[in-house]
């Protein structure tokens, strides 16, 4: 084997490795995009199949304490045919309207 043949063989292997690396990068990106789309589709399907759910409302309540600091609390309500279920962030959670 001459030196020139050996260099051509090495160049060929380097080129093949580069092509394989690009293919692997493309496949990895495709799988990542498909996974994100799958999670989104699963989330949509899950939300669409909530029994009796009709709407989701969000409100924020701000209060001022005697020391002058302002605190805020988020409340989420999910309306359904059997009543309204409410949950609030903070120290306690209240649930009402179930059957």
Residue pairs with C-beta under 8 A, 6 or more apart in sequence:
47 53
50 78
50 80
51 80
52 80
52 81
52 82
53 78
53 79
53 80
54 79
54 80
54 81
55 78
55 79
56 76
56 77
56 78
56 79
57 76
57 77
57 78
57 79
58 74
58 75
58 76
58 77
59 74
59 75
59 77
60 72
60 73
60 74
60 75
61 72
61 73
61 75
62 70
62 71
62 72
63 70
63 71
63 72
63 73
64 70
65 71
73 88
73 89
73 90
74 88
74 89
75 86
75 87
75 88
75 89
76 86
76 87
76 88
77 84
77 85
77 86
78 84
78 85
82 97
82 98
82 99
83 96
83 97
83 98
83 99
84 96
84 97
85 95
85 96
85 97
85 98
86 94
86 95
86 96
86 97
87 93
87 94
87 95
88 94
